[in-house]
Amino acid sequence: MALVLTAITGGVIFLAMGKDPSTALYIYFVEPLTTTSGLSEVAVKAGPLILIGIGLSFGFRAGVWNIGAEGQYIAGAIAGGGLAVYFHESESTLLLPAMLVLGTLGGMTWAAVPALLKTRFN
């Protein structure tokens, strides 16, 4: 239902902009699935979200809700990517493991705020 309402809202917005909604929605939903490069881009974008979903399934099965997984992913990506940008000229073999550790710490730090609030005030 949400997908249908989103498509209708998008169509109304495209109509307001003077564009053909069916063409716009075709380009958005169907076009990426018609070429090899489009399929690879869909896989690149969907891969991390699938991993997030798998990780969340363990918590949900244990009765623990986490609605901030995407934010944790982004915070970890910023932390790990920031390290790569800072040491962009380094050829050290330790850079990738350090990025992994810093990315993990970034996501954990982002998750620590609501976890602390829940354990402290719940």
Phi and psi in radians as a Rosetta constraint file:
Dihedral C 1 N 2 CA 2 C 2 CIRCULARHARMONIC -1.124 0.35
Dihedral N 2 CA 2 C 2 N 3 CIRCULARHARMONIC -0.668 0.35
Dihedral C 2 N 3 CA 3 C 3 CIRCULARHARMONIC -1.127 0.35
Dihedral N 3 CA 3 C 3 N 4 CIRCULARHARMONIC -0.711 0.35
Dihedral C 3 N 4 CA 4 C 4 CIRCULARHARMONIC -1.146 0.35
Dihedral N 4 CA 4 C 4 N 5 CIRCULARHARMONIC -0.789 0.35
Dihedral C 4 N 5 CA 5 C 5 CIRCULARHARMONIC -1.124 0.35
Dihedral N 5 CA 5 C 5 N 6 CIRCULARHARMONIC -0.638 0.35
Dihedral C 5 N 6 CA 6 C 6 CIRCULARHARMONIC -1.141 0.35
Dihedral N 6 CA 6 C 6 N 7 CIRCULARHARMONIC -0.749 0.35
Dihedral C 6 N 7 CA 7 C 7 CIRCULARHARMONIC -1.119 0.35
Dihedral N 7 CA 7 C 7 N 8 CIRCULARHARMONIC -0.707 0.35
Dihedral C 7 N 8 CA 8 C 8 CIRCULARHARMONIC -1.138 0.35
Dihedral N 8 CA 8 C 8 N 9 CIRCULARHARMONIC -0.781 0.35
Dihedral C 8 N 9 CA 9 C 9 CIRCULARHARMONIC -1.079 0.35
Dihedral N 9 CA 9 C 9 N 10 CIRCULARHARMONIC -0.750 0.35
Dihedral C 9 N 10 CA 10 C 10 CIRCULARHARMONIC -1.068 0.35
Dihedral N 10 CA 10 C 10 N 11 CIRCULARHARMONIC -0.720 0.35
Dihedral C 10 N 11 CA 11 C 11 CIRCULARHARMONIC -1.072 0.35
Dihedral N 11 CA 11 C 11 N 12 CIRCULARHARMONIC -0.724 0.35
Dihedral C 11 N 12 CA 12 C 12 CIRCULARHARMONIC -1.117 0.35
Dihedral N 12 CA 12 C 12 N 13 CIRCULARHARMONIC -0.710 0.35
Dihedral C 12 N 13 CA 13 C 13 CIRCULARHARMONIC -1.122 0.35
Dihedral N 13 CA 13 C 13 N 14 CIRCULARHARMONIC -0.754 0.35
Dihedral C 13 N 14 CA 14 C 14 CIRCULARHARMONIC -1.134 0.35
Dihedral N 14 CA 14 C 14 N 15 CIRCULARHARMONIC -0.666 0.35
Dihedral C 14 N 15 CA 15 C 15 CIRCULARHARMONIC -1.082 0.35
Dihedral N 15 CA 15 C 15 N 16 CIRCULARHARMONIC -0.731 0.35
Dihedral C 15 N 16 CA 16 C 16 CIRCULARHARMONIC -1.108 0.35
Dihedral N 16 CA 16 C 16 N 17 CIRCULARHARMONIC -0.497 0.35
Dihedral C 16 N 17 CA 17 C 17 CIRCULARHARMONIC -1.489 0.35
Dihedral N 17 CA 17 C 17 N 18 CIRCULARHARMONIC -0.061 0.35
Dihedral C 17 N 18 CA 18 C 18 CIRCULARHARMONIC 1.441 0.35
Dihedral N 18 CA 18 C 18 N 19 CIRCULARHARMONIC 0.365 0.35
Dihedral C 18 N 19 CA 19 C 19 CIRCULARHARMONIC -1.898 0.35
Dihedral N 19 CA 19 C 19 N 20 CIRCULARHARMONIC 2.743 0.35
Dihedral C 19 N 20 CA 20 C 20 CIRCULARHARMONIC -1.340 0.35
Dihedral N 20 CA 20 C 20 N 21 CIRCULARHARMONIC 2.022 0.35
Dihedral C 20 N 21 CA 21 C 21 CIRCULARHARMONIC -1.120 0.35
Dihedral N 21 CA 21 C 21 N 22 CIRCULARHARMONIC -0.621 0.35
Dihedral C 21 N 22 CA 22 C 22 CIRCULARHARMONIC -1.160 0.35
Dihedral N 22 CA 22 C 22 N 23 CIRCULARHARMONIC -0.681 0.35
Dihedral C 22 N 23 CA 23 C 23 CIRCULARHARMONIC -1.147 0.35
Dihedral N 23 CA 23 C 23 N 24 CIRCULARHARMONIC -0.766 0.35
Dihedral C 23 N 24 CA 24 C 24 CIRCULARHARMONIC -1.103 0.35
Dihedral N 24 CA 24 C 24 N 25 CIRCULARHARMONIC -0.785 0.35
Dihedral C 24 N 25 CA 25 C 25 CIRCULARHARMONIC -1.201 0.35
Dihedral N 25 CA 25 C 25 N 26 CIRCULARHARMONIC -0.579 0.35
Dihedral C 25 N 26 CA 26 C 26 CIRCULARHARMONIC -1.102 0.35
Dihedral N 26 CA 26 C 26 N 27 CIRCULARHARMONIC -0.806 0.35
Dihedral C 26 N 27 CA 27 C 27 CIRCULARHARMONIC -1.102 0.35
Dihedral N 27 CA 27 C 27 N 28 CIRCULARHARMONIC -0.631 0.35
Dihedral C 27 N 28 CA 28 C 28 CIRCULARHARMONIC -1.330 0.35
Dihedral N 28 CA 28 C 28 N 29 CIRCULARHARMONIC -0.756 0.35
Dihedral C 28 N 29 CA 29 C 29 CIRCULARHARMONIC -1.728 0.35
Dihedral N 29 CA 29 C 29 N 30 CIRCULARHARMONIC -0.594 0.35
Dihedral C 29 N 30 CA 30 C 30 CIRCULARHARMONIC -1.808 0.35
Dihedral N 30 CA 30 C 30 N 31 CIRCULARHARMONIC -0.734 0.35
Dihedral C 30 N 31 CA 31 C 31 CIRCULARHARMONIC -0.922 0.35
Dihedral N 31 CA 31 C 31 N 32 CIRCULARHARMONIC -0.754 0.35
Dihedral C 31 N 32 CA 32 C 32 CIRCULARHARMONIC -1.090 0.35
Dihedral N 32 CA 32 C 32 N 33 CIRCULARHARMONIC -0.362 0.35
Dihedral C 32 N 33 CA 33 C 33 CIRCULARHARMONIC -1.618 0.35
Dihedral N 33 CA 33 C 33 N 34 CIRCULARHARMONIC 0.049 0.35
Dihedral C 33 N 34 CA 34 C 34 CIRCULARHARMONIC -1.741 0.35
Dihedral N 34 CA 34 C 34 N 35 CIRCULARHARMONIC -0.216 0.35
Dihedral C 34 N 35 CA 35 C 35 CIRCULARHARMONIC -2.175 0.35
Dihedral N 35 CA 35 C 35 N 36 CIRCULARHARMONIC 2.788 0.35
Dihedral C 35 N 36 CA 36 C 36 CIRCULARHARMONIC -1.149 0.35
Dihedral N 36 CA 36 C 36 N 37 CIRCULARHARMONIC -0.745 0.35
Dihedral C 36 N 37 CA 37 C 37 CIRCULARHARMONIC -1.165 0.35
Dihedral N 37 CA 37 C 37 N 38 CIRCULARHARMONIC -0.611 0.35
Dihedral C 37 N 38 CA 38 C 38 CIRCULARHARMONIC -1.132 0.35
Dihedral N 38 CA 38 C 38 N 39 CIRCULARHARMONIC -0.736 0.35
Dihedral C 38 N 39 CA 39 C 39 CIRCULARHARMONIC -1.117 0.35
Dihedral N 39 CA 39 C 39 N 40 CIRCULARHARMONIC -0.682 0.35
Dihedral C 39 N 40 CA 40 C 40 CIRCULARHARMONIC -1.177 0.35
Dihedral N 40 CA 40 C 40 N 41 CIRCULARHARMONIC -0.630 0.35
Dihedral C 40 N 41 CA 41 C 41 CIRCULARHARMONIC -1.167 0.35
Dihedral N 41 CA 41 C 41 N 42 CIRCULARHARMONIC -0.678 0.35
Dihedral C 41 N 42 CA 42 C 42 CIRCULARHARMONIC -1.075 0.35
Dihedral N 42 CA 42 C 42 N 43 CIRCULARHARMONIC -0.738 0.35
Dihedral C 42 N 43 CA 43 C 43 CIRCULARHARMONIC -1.134 0.35
Dihedral N 43 CA 43 C 43 N 44 CIRCULARHARMONIC -0.688 0.35
Dihedral C 43 N 44 CA 44 C 44 CIRCULARHARMONIC -1.113 0.35
Dihedral N 44 CA 44 C 44 N 45 CIRCULARHARMONIC -0.727 0.35
Dihedral C 44 N 45 CA 45 C 45 CIRCULARHARMONIC -1.318 0.35
Dihedral N 45 CA 45 C 45 N 46 CIRCULARHARMONIC -0.598 0.35
Dihedral C 45 N 46 CA 46 C 46 CIRCULARHARMONIC -1.434 0.35
Dihedral N 46 CA 46 C 46 N 47 CIRCULARHARMONIC -0.458 0.35
Dihedral C 46 N 47 CA 47 C 47 CIRCULARHARMONIC -0.931 0.35
Dihedral N 47 CA 47 C 47 N 48 CIRCULARHARMONIC -0.959 0.35
Dihedral C 47 N 48 CA 48 C 48 CIRCULARHARMONIC -1.089 0.35
Dihedral N 48 CA 48 C 48 N 49 CIRCULARHARMONIC -0.629 0.35
Dihedral C 48 N 49 CA 49 C 49 CIRCULARHARMONIC -1.183 0.35
Dihedral N 49 CA 49 C 49 N 50 CIRCULARHARMONIC -0.610 0.35
Dihedral C 49 N 50 CA 50 C 50 CIRCULARHARMONIC -1.150 0.35
Dihedral N 50 CA 50 C 50 N 51 CIRCULARHARMONIC -0.745 0.35
Dihedral C 50 N 51 CA 51 C 51 CIRCULARHARMONIC -1.101 0.35
Dihedral N 51 CA 51 C 51 N 52 CIRCULARHARMONIC -0.681 0.35
Dihedral C 51 N 52 CA 52 C 52 CIRCULARHARMONIC -1.080 0.35
Dihedral N 52 CA 52 C 52 N 53 CIRCULARHARMONIC -0.775 0.35
Dihedral C 52 N 53 CA 53 C 53 CIRCULARHARMONIC -1.086 0.35
Dihedral N 53 CA 53 C 53 N 54 CIRCULARHARMONIC -0.712 0.35
Dihedral C 53 N 54 CA 54 C 54 CIRCULARHARMONIC -1.124 0.35
Dihedral N 54 CA 54 C 54 N 55 CIRCULARHARMONIC -0.756 0.35
Dihedral C 54 N 55 CA 55 C 55 CIRCULARHARMONIC -1.093 0.35
Dihedral N 55 CA 55 C 55 N 56 CIRCULARHARMONIC -0.701 0.35
Dihedral C 55 N 56 CA 56 C 56 CIRCULARHARMONIC -1.171 0.35
Dihedral N 56 CA 56 C 56 N 57 CIRCULARHARMONIC -0.543 0.35
Dihedral C 56 N 57 CA 57 C 57 CIRCULARHARMONIC -1.086 0.35
Dihedral N 57 CA 57 C 57 N 58 CIRCULARHARMONIC -0.574 0.35
Dihedral C 57 N 58 CA 58 C 58 CIRCULARHARMONIC -1.148 0.35
Dihedral N 58 CA 58 C 58 N 59 CIRCULARHARMONIC -0.787 0.35
Dihedral C 58 N 59 CA 59 C 59 CIRCULARHARMONIC -1.137 0.35
Dihedral N 59 CA 59 C 59 N 60 CIRCULARHARMONIC -0.750 0.35
Dihedral C 59 N 60 CA 60 C 60 CIRCULARHARMONIC -1.097 0.35
Dihedral N 60 CA 60 C 60 N 61 CIRCULARHARMONIC -0.665 0.35
Dihedral C 60 N 61 CA 61 C 61 CIRCULARHARMONIC -1.145 0.35
Dihedral N 61 CA 61 C 61 N 62 CIRCULARHARMONIC -0.534 0.35
Dihedral C 61 N 62 CA 62 C 62 CIRCULARHARMONIC -1.487 0.35
Dihedral N 62 CA 62 C 62 N 63 CIRCULARHARMONIC -0.030 0.35
Dihedral C 62 N 63 CA 63 C 63 CIRCULARHARMONIC 1.498 0.35
Dihedral N 63 CA 63 C 63 N 64 CIRCULARHARMONIC 0.265 0.35
Dihedral C 63 N 64 CA 64 C 64 CIRCULARHARMONIC -1.861 0.35
Dihedral N 64 CA 64 C 64 N 65 CIRCULARHARMONIC 2.153 0.35
Dihedral C 64 N 65 CA 65 C 65 CIRCULARHARMONIC -1.689 0.35
Dihedral N 65 CA 65 C 65 N 66 CIRCULARHARMONIC 2.374 0.35
Dihedral C 65 N 66 CA 66 C 66 CIRCULARHARMONIC -2.360 0.35
Dihedral N 66 CA 66 C 66 N 67 CIRCULARHARMONIC 1.882 0.35
Dihedral C 66 N 67 CA 67 C 67 CIRCULARHARMONIC -1.771 0.35
Dihedral N 67 CA 67 C 67 N 68 CIRCULARHARMONIC 0.159 0.35
Dihedral C 67 N 68 CA 68 C 68 CIRCULARHARMONIC -1.959 0.35
Dihedral N 68 CA 68 C 68 N 69 CIRCULARHARMONIC 0.390 0.35
Dihedral C 68 N 69 CA 69 C 69 CIRCULARHARMONIC -1.117 0.35
Dihedral N 69 CA 69 C 69 N 70 CIRCULARHARMONIC -0.689 0.35
Dihedral C 69 N 70 CA 70 C 70 CIRCULARHARMONIC -1.146 0.35
Dihedral N 70 CA 70 C 70 N 71 CIRCULARHARMONIC -0.671 0.35
Dihedral C 70 N 71 CA 71 C 71 CIRCULARHARMONIC -1.146 0.35
Dihedral N 71 CA 71 C 71 N 72 CIRCULARHARMONIC -0.659 0.35
Dihedral C 71 N 72 CA 72 C 72 CIRCULARHARMONIC -1.131 0.35
Dihedral N 72 CA 72 C 72 N 73 CIRCULARHARMONIC -0.690 0.35
Dihedral C 72 N 73 CA 73 C 73 CIRCULARHARMONIC -1.075 0.35
Dihedral N 73 CA 73 C 73 N 74 CIRCULARHARMONIC -0.798 0.35
Dihedral C 73 N 74 CA 74 C 74 CIRCULARHARMONIC -1.167 0.35
Dihedral N 74 CA 74 C 74 N 75 CIRCULARHARMONIC -0.752 0.35
Dihedral C 74 N 75 CA 75 C 75 CIRCULARHARMONIC -1.085 0.35
Dihedral N 75 CA 75 C 75 N 76 CIRCULARHARMONIC -0.714 0.35
Dihedral C 75 N 76 CA 76 C 76 CIRCULARHARMONIC -1.141 0.35
Dihedral N 76 CA 76 C 76 N 77 CIRCULARHARMONIC -0.690 0.35
Dihedral C 76 N 77 CA 77 C 77 CIRCULARHARMONIC -1.151 0.35
Dihedral N 77 CA 77 C 77 N 78 CIRCULARHARMONIC -0.682 0.35
Dihedral C 77 N 78 CA 78 C 78 CIRCULARHARMONIC -1.145 0.35
Dihedral N 78 CA 78 C 78 N 79 CIRCULARHARMONIC -0.754 0.35
Dihedral C 78 N 79 CA 79 C 79 CIRCULARHARMONIC -1.147 0.35
Dihedral N 79 CA 79 C 79 N 80 CIRCULARHARMONIC -0.856 0.35
Dihedral C 79 N 80 CA 80 C 80 CIRCULARHARMONIC -1.154 0.35
Dihedral N 80 CA 80 C 80 N 81 CIRCULARHARMONIC -0.726 0.35
Dihedral C 80 N 81 CA 81 C 81 CIRCULARHARMONIC -1.169 0.35
Dihedral N 81 CA 81 C 81 N 82 CIRCULARHARMONIC -0.615 0.35
Dihedral C 81 N 82 CA 82 C 82 CIRCULARHARMONIC -1.100 0.35
Dihedral N 82 CA 82 C 82 N 83 CIRCULARHARMONIC -0.665 0.35
Dihedral C 82 N 83 CA 83 C 83 CIRCULARHARMONIC -1.122 0.35
Dihedral N 83 CA 83 C 83 N 84 CIRCULARHARMONIC -0.718 0.35
Dihedral C 83 N 84 CA 84 C 84 CIRCULARHARMONIC -1.126 0.35
Dihedral N 84 CA 84 C 84 N 85 CIRCULARHARMONIC -0.687 0.35
Dihedral C 84 N 85 CA 85 C 85 CIRCULARHARMONIC -1.178 0.35
Dihedral N 85 CA 85 C 85 N 86 CIRCULARHARMONIC -0.706 0.35
Dihedral C 85 N 86 CA 86 C 86 CIRCULARHARMONIC -1.135 0.35
Dihedral N 86 CA 86 C 86 N 87 CIRCULARHARMONIC -0.685 0.35
Dihedral C 86 N 87 CA 87 C 87 CIRCULARHARMONIC -1.872 0.35
Dihedral N 87 CA 87 C 87 N 88 CIRCULARHARMONIC 0.757 0.35
Dihedral C 87 N 88 CA 88 C 88 CIRCULARHARMONIC -1.129 0.35
Dihedral N 88 CA 88 C 88 N 89 CIRCULARHARMONIC -0.399 0.35
Dihedral C 88 N 89 CA 89 C 89 CIRCULARHARMONIC -1.653 0.35
Dihedral N 89 CA 89 C 89 N 90 CIRCULARHARMONIC -0.050 0.35
Dihedral C 89 N 90 CA 90 C 90 CIRCULARHARMONIC -1.304 0.35
Dihedral N 90 CA 90 C 90 N 91 CIRCULARHARMONIC 2.468 0.35
Dihedral C 90 N 91 CA 91 C 91 CIRCULARHARMONIC -1.975 0.35
Dihedral N 91 CA 91 C 91 N 92 CIRCULARHARMONIC 0.339 0.35
Dihedral C 91 N 92 CA 92 C 92 CIRCULARHARMONIC -1.197 0.35
Dihedral N 92 CA 92 C 92 N 93 CIRCULARHARMONIC 2.474 0.35
Dihedral C 92 N 93 CA 93 C 93 CIRCULARHARMONIC -1.336 0.35
Dihedral N 93 CA 93 C 93 N 94 CIRCULARHARMONIC -0.166 0.35
Dihedral C 93 N 94 CA 94 C 94 CIRCULARHARMONIC -1.507 0.35
Dihedral N 94 CA 94 C 94 N 95 CIRCULARHARMONIC -0.116 0.35
Dihedral C 94 N 95 CA 95 C 95 CIRCULARHARMONIC -1.145 0.35
Dihedral N 95 CA 95 C 95 N 96 CIRCULARHARMONIC -0.805 0.35
Dihedral C 95 N 96 CA 96 C 96 CIRCULARHARMONIC -1.115 0.35
Dihedral N 96 CA 96 C 96 N 97 CIRCULARHARMONIC -0.806 0.35
Dihedral C 96 N 97 CA 97 C 97 CIRCULARHARMONIC -1.088 0.35
Dihedral N 97 CA 97 C 97 N 98 CIRCULARHARMONIC -0.634 0.35
Dihedral C 97 N 98 CA 98 C 98 CIRCULARHARMONIC -1.142 0.35
Dihedral N 98 CA 98 C 98 N 99 CIRCULARHARMONIC -0.669 0.35
Dihedral C 98 N 99 CA 99 C 99 CIRCULARHARMONIC -1.104 0.35
Dihedral N 99 CA 99 C 99 N 100 CIRCULARHARMONIC -0.716 0.35
Dihedral C 99 N 100 CA 100 C 100 CIRCULARHARMONIC -1.090 0.35
Dihedral N 100 CA 100 C 100 N 101 CIRCULARHARMONIC -0.787 0.35
Dihedral C 100 N 101 CA 101 C 101 CIRCULARHARMONIC -1.147 0.35
Dihedral N 101 CA 101 C 101 N 102 CIRCULARHARMONIC -0.795 0.35
Dihedral C 101 N 102 CA 102 C 102 CIRCULARHARMONIC -1.172 0.35
Dihedral N 102 CA 102 C 102 N 103 CIRCULARHARMONIC -0.646 0.35
Dihedral C 102 N 103 CA 103 C 103 CIRCULARHARMONIC -1.100 0.35
Dihedral N 103 CA 103 C 103 N 104 CIRCULARHARMONIC -0.726 0.35
Dihedral C 103 N 104 CA 104 C 104 CIRCULARHARMONIC -1.102 0.35
Dihedral N 104 CA 104 C 104 N 105 CIRCULARHARMONIC -0.771 0.35
Dihedral C 104 N 105 CA 105 C 105 CIRCULARHARMONIC -1.125 0.35
Dihedral N 105 CA 105 C 105 N 106 CIRCULARHARMONIC -0.645 0.35
Dihedral C 105 N 106 CA 106 C 106 CIRCULARHARMONIC -1.097 0.35
Dihedral N 106 CA 106 C 106 N 107 CIRCULARHARMONIC -0.800 0.35
Dihedral C 106 N 107 CA 107 C 107 CIRCULARHARMONIC -1.140 0.35
Dihedral N 107 CA 107 C 107 N 108 CIRCULARHARMONIC -0.685 0.35
Dihedral C 107 N 108 CA 108 C 108 CIRCULARHARMONIC -1.146 0.35
Dihedral N 108 CA 108 C 108 N 109 CIRCULARHARMONIC -0.679 0.35
Dihedral C 108 N 109 CA 109 C 109 CIRCULARHARMONIC -1.118 0.35
Dihedral N 109 CA 109 C 109 N 110 CIRCULARHARMONIC -0.729 0.35
Dihedral C 109 N 110 CA 110 C 110 CIRCULARHARMONIC -1.109 0.35
Dihedral N 110 CA 110 C 110 N 111 CIRCULARHARMONIC -0.658 0.35
Dihedral C 110 N 111 CA 111 C 111 CIRCULARHARMONIC -1.353 0.35
Dihedral N 111 CA 111 C 111 N 112 CIRCULARHARMONIC -0.371 0.35
Dihedral C 111 N 112 CA 112 C 112 CIRCULARHARMONIC -1.177 0.35
Dihedral N 112 CA 112 C 112 N 113 CIRCULARHARMONIC -0.552 0.35
Dihedral C 112 N 113 CA 113 C 113 CIRCULARHARMONIC -1.096 0.35
Dihedral N 113 CA 113 C 113 N 114 CIRCULARHARMONIC -0.994 0.35
Dihedral C 113 N 114 CA 114 C 114 CIRCULARHARMONIC -1.181 0.35
Dihedral N 114 CA 114 C 114 N 115 CIRCULARHARMONIC -0.519 0.35
Dihedral C 114 N 115 CA 115 C 115 CIRCULARHARMONIC -1.134 0.35
Dihedral N 115 CA 115 C 115 N 116 CIRCULARHARMONIC -0.737 0.35
Dihedral C 115 N 116 CA 116 C 116 CIRCULARHARMONIC -1.128 0.35
Dihedral N 116 CA 116 C 116 N 117 CIRCULARHARMONIC -0.761 0.35
Dihedral C 116 N 117 CA 117 C 117 CIRCULARHARMONIC -1.101 0.35
Dihedral N 117 CA 117 C 117 N 118 CIRCULARHARMONIC -0.688 0.35
Dihedral C 117 N 118 CA 118 C 118 CIRCULARHARMONIC -1.169 0.35
Dihedral N 118 CA 118 C 118 N 119 CIRCULARHARMONIC -0.783 0.35
Dihedral C 118 N 119 CA 119 C 119 CIRCULARHARMONIC -1.271 0.35
Dihedral N 119 CA 119 C 119 N 120 CIRCULARHARMONIC -0.508 0.35
Dihedral C 119 N 120 CA 120 C 120 CIRCULARHARMONIC -1.429 0.35
Dihedral N 120 CA 120 C 120 N 121 CIRCULARHARMONIC -0.714 0.35
Dihedral C 120 N 121 CA 121 C 121 CIRCULARHARMONIC -2.009 0.35
Dihedral N 121 CA 121 C 121 N 122 CIRCULARHARMONIC 0.090 0.35
